[in-house]
Amino acid sequence: MDESTLKNRIAQIESKRELLVNLLEQPNLGTLRIDVNQALEELDELIEEFKETFPAEN
């Protein structure tokens, strides 16, 4: 996989982060709230590590 493809895929994942945030705001989530919160934390770590590895070119 080349760098450009990887950047595009990470951008797609990053754009869908808001879906998890919206899901977390649902009052009837119950114990799934823990899993959604964990997924958000791991997604944020993945995005941060990617940005450190492939800094944006200005």
C-alpha positions as CSV (number, residue, x, y, z in Angstrom):
1,M,0.0,0.0,0.0
2,D,1.5,3.3,-1.0
3,E,1.5,6.5,1.2
4,S,-1.3,8.2,-0.8
5,T,-3.7,5.3,-0.4
6,L,-2.9,5.1,3.3
7,K,-3.6,8.8,3.8
8,N,-6.9,8.5,1.9
9,R,-8.0,5.6,4.1
10,I,-7.1,7.3,7.3
11,A,-9.0,10.4,6.1
12,Q,-12.1,8.2,5.5
13,I,-11.8,6.7,9.0
14,E,-11.3,10.2,10.5
15,S,-14.4,11.5,8.8
16,K,-16.5,8.8,10.4
17,R,-15.3,9.5,13.9
18,E,-18.3,11.8,14.4
19,L,-20.6,8.8,14.1
20,L,-19.1,7.3,17.2
21,V,-19.4,10.6,19.0
22,N,-23.1,10.8,18.1
23,L,-23.6,7.2,19.2
24,L,-22.0,8.0,22.5
25,E,-24.6,10.7,23.1
26,Q,-27.5,8.2,22.9
27,P,-29.1,7.9,26.3
28,N,-30.2,4.2,25.8
29,L,-26.7,2.9,25.0
30,G,-26.3,1.1,28.3
31,T,-23.1,-0.9,28.8
32,L,-22.2,-0.4,25.1
33,R,-21.2,3.1,26.1
34,I,-17.9,1.6,27.5
35,D,-17.1,-0.1,24.1
36,V,-18.0,3.0,22.1
37,N,-15.8,5.2,24.4
38,Q,-12.9,2.7,24.0
39,A,-13.3,2.7,20.2
40,L,-13.2,6.5,20.2
41,E,-10.0,6.5,22.4
42,E,-8.3,4.0,20.1
43,L,-9.4,5.8,17.0
44,D,-8.0,9.0,18.3
45,E,-4.7,7.3,19.2
46,L,-4.5,5.8,15.7
47,I,-5.1,9.1,14.0
48,E,-2.5,10.8,16.3
49,E,0.1,8.2,15.6
50,F,-0.6,8.4,11.9
51,K,-0.1,12.2,11.9
52,E,3.1,11.8,13.8
53,T,4.4,9.3,11.3
54,F,3.2,11.2,8.2
55,P,3.1,14.9,9.1
56,A,1.0,17.0,6.9
57,E,3.0,18.7,4.1
58,N,2.5,22.5,4.0
